[in-house]
Amino acid sequence: MGKLTINDKIKIYELWKSGEKGVSELSRLYHLNLSTVVYITRLADRHGVGVLITNLPITVQSLKRTL
């Protein structure tokens, strides 16, 4: 699979959050490395789904500015 779309990232998070699929199942389903799925789910869980909508890289400095 190529680059993930915003909808793919949100769907991954929603499936994980609802408990329908585990991280390993999602990595197989979307043909991703396990660490990528863990990163997406932890990022969205910590900072909200809105962080997945942006295509910009998330940096510590930009997160500190928003807080």
Phi, psi and omega in degrees: 000144180280210180296139179286139174276168178299319179296323177298315181297316180294319179296319177301313181295316181296318178296321179290315184295323181284346179087005180293322182225146176272174182298318181292323177295318180294323179294323176289319183297318183260005179056050181241158173293146181303320182295331178292318179293318177299317180299313181298314183291319179292320179299312180291325180291323182280318189247359180095160183294334180302332180292337179281342184287327182281145176265000181280148177292142180269126178242160180298319181297319180291326177290322179295323180294326181283339179274000000 
